[in-house]
């Protein structure tokens, strides 16, 4: 059985190296800044930091392990956000480091908030040949020709936010734009997101007892990936959650579905300035085929917001003043 698993890993690693060229967490709805440099926090919190860890196919040695770190500071005076996003990913013998510096600007269009963002990335691929020595017959001579690679890339994004009558967010982002123009096989694919989310009572917080004790949210994301000289790949993701105000905290339970790929369960807890999310995903293709399959994918995200008890007015004011006069 162990030998079969090693053979499967050997066949599967090259495909995964391409798949992991765009690395992301599944529950990026906790903070869409994970995928969009234009995403701003919806509270008066001037600073937020977050960490995430994702373990794919947890019972397989050499399966993808991803660590993410975000930090963002919003200046209400400048209506600008300055951020840092770092990704560290390991799959088999390949390690990816991806660090991005971002800037976003927020403005008002009637009752709609428009956020625009840019990101500059430094990306590095490195290889640990010792991790490929599962069996001597499986060593590819081409492995020894691999050398560390460094690249620079860029992101662009925008979000439209309607904070009245529920809470609507519509956004788009394009990651690794420069990969479209690189000569040869670009190791980081250009990935484009188009998404929308509705939450029935976004102003629901544990400290605010004037609102209902529960609300719901639903989200849809369309994803397009294009690597240089590679075919276009399209994917859809659907997310639904119920949020319950309970004992000075907000509990979240939900499900997610990724087209023809995975389904998962979401559990979350918001308490004070802390927001914790845990996700379990199962690969549907293994369930359909009835073959040897991994346990699944586990993911955990923790975000902390400074002064998160402050809240914008229903019309979107960040200073909390009544929704009259000019913004």
Rosetta blueprint (number, residue, H / E / L):
1 X L
2 X H
3 X H
4 X H
5 X H
6 X H
7 X H
8 X H
9 X H
10 X H
11 X H
12 X H
13 X H
14 X H
15 X H
16 X H
17 X H
18 X H
19 X H
20 X L
21 X L
22 X L
23 X L
24 X L
25 X L
26 X L
27 X L
28 X H
29 X H
30 X H
31 X L
32 X H
33 X H
34 X H
35 X L
36 X L
37 X L
38 X L
39 X L
40 X L
41 X L
42 X L
43 X E
44 X L
45 X L
46 X L
47 X E
48 X E
49 X E
50 X E
51 X E
52 X E
53 X E
54 X E
55 X E
56 X L
57 X L
58 X L
59 X L
60 X L
61 X L
62 X L
63 X L
64 X L
65 X E
66 X E
67 X E
68 X E
69 X E
70 X E
71 X E
72 X E
73 X E
74 X E
75 X E
76 X L
77 X L
78 X L
79 X L
80 X E
81 X E
82 X E
83 X E
84 X E
85 X E
86 X E
87 X E
88 X E
89 X E
90 X E
91 X E
92 X L
93 X L
94 X E
95 X E
96 X E
97 X E
98 X E
99 X E
100 X E
101 X E
102 X E
103 X E
104 X E
105 X E
106 X E
107 X E
108 X E
109 X E
110 X L
111 X L
112 X E
113 X E
114 X E
115 X E
116 X E
117 X E
118 X E
119 X E
120 X E
121 X E
122 X E
123 X E
124 X E
125 X E
126 X E
127 X E
128 X L
129 X H
130 X H
131 X H
132 X H
133 X L
134 X L
135 X L
136 X H
137 X H
138 X H
139 X L
140 X L
141 X H
142 X H
143 X H
144 X H
145 X H
146 X L
147 X L
148 X L
149 X E
150 X E
151 X E
152 X E
153 X E
154 X E
155 X E
156 X E
157 X E
158 X E
159 X E
160 X E
161 X E
162 X E
163 X L
164 X L
165 X L
166 X L
167 X E
168 X E
169 X E
170 X E
171 X E
172 X E
173 X E
174 X E
175 X E
176 X L
177 X H
178 X H
179 X H
180 X H
181 X H
182 X L
183 X L
184 X L
185 X L
186 X L
187 X L
188 X L
189 X L
190 X E
191 X E
192 X E
193 X E
194 X E
195 X E
196 X E
197 X E
198 X E
199 X E
200 X L
201 X L
202 X L
203 X L
204 X L
205 X L
206 X L
207 X L
208 X L
209 X L
210 X L
211 X L
212 X L
213 X L
214 X E
215 X E
216 X E
217 X E
218 X E
219 X E
220 X E
221 X E
222 X E
223 X E
224 X E
225 X E
226 X E
227 X L
228 X L
229 X L
230 X L
231 X L
232 X L
233 X E
234 X E
235 X E
236 X E
237 X E
238 X E
239 X E
240 X E
241 X E
242 X E
243 X E
244 X E
245 X E
246 X E
247 X L
248 X L
249 X E
250 X E
251 X E
252 X E
253 X E
254 X E
255 X E
256 X E
257 X E
258 X E
259 X L
260 X L
261 X L
262 X E
263 X E
264 X E
265 X E
266 X E
267 X E
268 X E
269 X E
270 X E
271 X E
272 X L
273 X L
274 X E
275 X E
276 X E
277 X E
278 X E
279 X E
280 X E
281 X E
282 X E
283 X E
284 X H
285 X H
286 X H
287 X H
288 X H
289 X H
290 X L
291 X L
292 X L
293 X L
294 X L
295 X L
296 X L
297 X E
298 X E
299 X E
300 X E
301 X E
302 X E
303 X E
304 X E
305 X E
306 X L
307 X L
308 X L
309 X L
310 X L
311 X E
312 X L
313 X L
314 X L
315 X L
316 X L
317 X L
318 X L
319 X L
320 X L
321 X L
322 X L
323 X L
324 X L
325 X L
326 X L
327 X L
